[in-house]
Amino acid sequence: KVMRLAKALSTSLSVANDFDLIELIGEALGHMAKNSPVQHVEYLEGELNRSLDWLRGKPSSHKRFAACTILQQLAKNAPTVFFARINEFFDLIWGPIWDSKEMIRLAAGRALSSCLAVLKERTYHLQWYCFIYDQLTEGFHNSGEEFVHGSLLVVTEVLKYTGDFMIPRFKEVCKAIMALKDHRSRLVRLAIIGILPSLAKLCPDAFARAHMDESIDFLLKCMRSSELKSHALLSTGKLCLAIGSHLINRIDELTNVLKEAFSQSASVGKKHSRASTTDSVAEALCCVSDMVQGLGGPFHSHVYTLIEPMLQSGLTAELIE
């Protein structure tokens, strides 16, 4: 019965043309892979072969997305089977990483993330780290949104899983990323917002010396954009956790930005429903929480000036926490 269900899901995957449905099928197959007995290994190998084949040539967008989804699930739930074909994975994943469709790039990023999690537990991984780094650098040399965004997704995962590997490459990566902060693409700027705290955490002192001020200026600029504001607030808080003591000279500026965020939400709340006013309040509250932890004593006196603006936005679960 289990294999009958697995084959039915596999058949559905080959004809599915809905991204949400593909993800659900992938999750189901991943669950089955995790709990499959040894005698079903051939079935898992078949799914792996098909997924890799779908990344060759120019498959349809849905098959490319499905391939990335299944590879992610196999790396996570059947790592021994997946690792046997890891060479081919690294040769083929760059097509979807740099695909013209955001959904496929994100799916490829998730597949790479699961792969790096597997690789981290293996002894011989330096050659692959070097290969990945060379590839992501190549993406930065192309100004197209899909290449730059794809490479930024890779940087995010590399920082997460490769430990000290990026330290000797820290200066080069920071320079490449900061050069993109004014990129015309919202997706690129959004990815940079998310990466900054990870870069700062990797080498706090070096980041603070070379890139702290331009990073804060960039985040403050992003806060003026309704599309980026919430993400910029969260990133600012995480940046305070990473390099808190270095940001003391900018506490007044950051406090004023938070006051403005709360007051804007409160004023909008008088005109619109509650649902439309709290888009960035939760993120602003998280930012305050992170700033308290990251900046410590020098920020404590400023917190009192934020209490009234925070309360003006209403009693929320985030505020109570």
C-alpha positions in Angstrom: 0.0 0.0 0.0 2.8 2.4 0.8 4.5 1.8 -2.5 1.2 2.2 -4.3 0.7 5.5 -2.7 4.3 6.6 -3.5 3.9 5.7 -7.1 0.6 7.6 -7.3 2.2 10.7 -5.8 5.2 10.3 -8.2 2.8 10.1 -11.2 0.9 13.2 -10.0 4.2 15.1 -9.6 5.1 14.5 -13.3 1.9 16.2 -14.5 1.3 18.7 -11.7 1.3 22.4 -12.9 0.5 24.1 -9.6 3.5 25.1 -7.4 1.6 24.7 -4.1 0.5 21.2 -5.1 4.0 20.3 -6.1 5.3 21.4 -2.6 2.6 19.3 -0.9 3.5 16.2 -3.0 7.2 16.8 -2.3 6.5 17.0 1.5 4.5 13.7 1.4 7.3 12.0 -0.6 9.9 13.3 1.8 8.0 11.9 4.8 7.8 8.6 3.0 11.5 8.7 2.2 12.3 9.3 5.9 10.4 6.3 7.0 11.1 3.9 4.0 12.5 0.5 4.8 15.7 -0.6 3.1 13.9 -2.6 0.4 12.4 0.7 -1.0 15.8 2.3 -1.7 15.4 1.6 -5.4 12.3 3.7 -5.4 14.1 6.6 -3.8 17.0 6.3 -6.2 14.5 6.4 -9.1 13.0 9.7 -7.7 16.6 11.0 -7.4 17.4 10.1 -11.0 14.3 11.6 -12.4 14.8 14.9 -10.5 18.4 15.2 -11.7 17.2 14.4 -15.3 14.6 17.2 -15.0 17.4 19.7 -14.3 19.2 18.8 -17.5 18.4 20.6 -20.7 15.4 23.0 -20.6 12.5 21.4 -18.8 9.2 23.2 -18.0 9.2 25.5 -15.1 7.0 23.2 -13.1 9.3 20.2 -13.6 12.3 22.3 -12.7 10.5 23.4 -9.5 9.4 19.8 -8.8 13.0 18.6 -9.2 14.3 21.1 -6.7 11.5 20.3 -4.3 12.2 16.5 -4.4 16.0 17.0 -4.2 15.4 19.1 -1.1 13.3 16.4 0.5 15.7 13.6 -0.4 18.7 15.5 0.9 16.8 16.1 4.2 15.1 12.7 4.6 17.3 10.2 2.7 20.8 11.8 2.9 22.7 8.6 2.2 20.8 8.0 -1.0 21.2 11.7 -2.0 24.9 11.9 -1.2 25.8 9.2 -3.7 24.8 11.7 -6.5 26.0 14.9 -4.9 28.5 15.6 -7.8 25.6 15.7 -10.3 23.6 17.9 -7.9 26.3 20.5 -7.8 26.7 20.5 -11.5 23.0 21.0 -12.2 21.6 23.2 -9.4 23.0 26.4 -10.9 20.4 26.5 -13.7 17.5 26.8 -11.3 19.6 29.0 -8.9 19.8 31.5 -11.7 16.4 30.8 -13.2 14.3 33.8 -14.5 11.4 32.8 -12.1 11.7 33.8 -8.4 9.8 30.7 -7.3 12.3 28.4 -8.9 15.3 30.3 -7.5 13.8 30.0 -4.0 13.2 26.3 -4.5 16.7 25.8 -5.7 18.0 27.7 -2.6 16.1 25.4 -0.3 17.5 22.4 -2.1 21.0 23.8 -1.7 20.3 24.5 1.9 19.4 20.8 2.6 22.4 19.7 0.6 24.8 21.8 2.6 23.2 20.5 5.8 24.1 17.0 4.6 27.6 18.1 3.5 28.4 19.6 6.8 28.2 16.2 8.4 30.7 14.7 5.9 34.4 14.8 6.2 35.4 15.9 2.7 33.6 19.0 1.9 36.2 21.8 1.3 36.3 21.1 -2.5 32.6 21.7 -2.7 32.6 24.8 -0.6 35.3 26.2 -3.0 33.2 25.2 -6.0 30.1 26.8 -4.6 32.0 30.0 -3.8 33.4 30.2 -7.3 29.9 29.8 -8.7 28.2 32.4 -6.6 31.0 34.9 -7.4 30.3 34.3 -11.0 26.7 35.2 -10.5 27.7 38.6 -8.9 29.6 39.4 -12.1 26.4 39.3 -14.0 24.1 42.4 -13.4 20.9 40.5 -14.2 18.4 40.3 -11.4 18.2 36.5 -11.6 21.9 36.0 -11.3 22.5 38.5 -8.5 19.5 37.3 -6.5 20.4 33.7 -7.0 23.9 34.2 -5.8 22.6 36.1 -2.7 20.4 33.2 -1.9 23.5 31.0 -2.0 25.5 33.3 0.2 22.7 33.1 2.8 23.0 29.3 2.9 26.8 29.2 2.8 27.0 31.5 5.8 24.6 29.3 7.6 26.4 26.0 7.1 30.1 26.4 6.2 31.4 27.6 9.5 34.8 29.3 9.2 35.1 28.7 5.5 33.9 32.2 4.7 36.2 34.1 7.1 39.1 34.4 4.6 36.6 35.4 2.0 34.7 37.8 4.2 36.2 41.1 2.8 35.6 40.1 -0.8 32.0 38.9 -0.2 31.1 42.1 1.8 32.5 44.3 -0.9 30.5 42.5 -3.6 27.3 42.6 -1.6 27.5 46.2 -0.5 28.2 47.2 -4.1 24.7 45.9 -4.8 22.8 47.8 -2.1 21.4 50.3 -4.6 20.4 47.6 -7.1 17.2 48.4 -9.0 15.6 45.1 -8.0 13.5 45.0 -4.9 14.3 41.3 -4.5 18.0 42.0 -4.5 17.7 44.7 -1.9 15.4 42.4 0.2 18.0 39.6 0.1 20.8 42.0 1.2 18.6 43.2 4.1 18.4 39.6 5.2 22.2 38.8 4.8 23.6 41.8 6.7 23.2 40.4 10.2 24.7 37.0 9.1 27.8 38.8 7.7 28.1 40.9 10.9 27.8 37.8 13.1 30.6 36.1 11.1 33.2 38.8 11.8 31.7 41.4 14.1 34.7 43.7 14.6 35.7 43.6 10.9 32.2 44.3 9.8 31.7 47.1 12.2 34.9 48.8 11.1 34.3 48.5 7.4 30.5 48.3 6.8 28.5 49.2 9.9 27.6 52.8 8.9 26.7 52.1 5.3 24.7 49.1 6.5 22.7 51.2 8.9 22.2 53.9 6.3 21.0 51.3 3.9 18.5 49.9 6.4 17.2 53.3 7.3 16.7 54.1 3.7 14.8 50.7 3.2 12.6 51.6 6.2 11.1 54.4 4.0 9.8 51.8 1.6 6.5 50.2 2.6 7.6 47.0 0.9 11.0 46.8 2.7 10.2 48.4 6.1 9.3 45.3 8.1 12.3 43.4 6.8 14.6 46.3 7.5 13.3 46.6 11.1 14.0 42.9 11.8 17.4 43.1 10.2 18.3 46.2 12.3 17.4 44.3 15.5 19.5 41.3 14.5 22.4 43.6 13.5 22.3 45.0 17.1 22.6 41.5 18.4 25.6 40.9 16.2 27.6 44.1 16.7 25.7 45.8 19.5 28.5 47.7 21.3 29.7 49.2 18.0 26.3 50.9 17.4 26.2 53.0 20.5 26.9 56.2 18.6 23.7 55.6 16.5 21.3 54.8 19.3 19.5 58.1 19.2 19.0 57.8 15.4 17.7 54.2 15.7 15.4 55.2 18.6 13.9 58.0 16.6 13.2 55.7 13.7 11.4 53.3 16.0 9.3 56.1 17.5 8.3 57.1 13.9 7.4 53.5 13.1 5.1 53.3 16.1 3.5 56.7 15.6 2.8 56.1 11.9 1.0 52.8 12.8 -1.0 54.5 15.5 -2.0 57.4 13.2 -3.0 55.0 10.4 -5.0 53.0 12.9 -7.3 55.9 13.5 -8.3 55.8 9.8 -8.3 52.1 9.0 -8.9 48.8 10.6 -6.5 47.1 13.0 -5.5 44.5 10.4 -4.2 47.2 8.1 -2.2 49.0 10.8 0.0 46.3 12.3 2.0 45.4 9.2 5.3 46.6 10.8 4.4 47.0 14.5 5.3 43.4 15.3 8.7 43.8 13.5 9.3 47.1 15.3 8.6 45.4 18.6 11.0 42.6 17.8 13.6 45.2 16.8 13.2 46.9 20.2 13.6 43.5 22.0 16.8 42.7 20.0 18.2 46.2 20.6 17.7 45.8 24.4 19.7 42.6 24.3 22.3 43.7 21.8 23.0 47.2 23.0 22.6 46.6 26.7 22.8 49.4 29.3 23.4 52.3 26.9 20.0 51.6 25.3 18.0 51.0 28.5 17.3 54.7 29.1 16.0 55.1 25.5 13.5 52.2 26.0 11.5 54.4 28.4 10.9 56.9 25.7 9.5 54.1 23.5 6.9 52.8 25.9 4.2 55.4 25.1 4.7 55.0 21.3 4.5 51.2 21.6 1.3 51.4 23.7 -0.3 53.7 21.1 -0.2 50.9 18.6 -2.4 48.8 20.8 -1.9 45.8 23.1 -0.6 43.0 21.0 0.9 39.5 21.7 4.3 40.8 20.5 4.1 43.8 23.0 3.2 41.5 25.9 6.1 39.2 25.1 
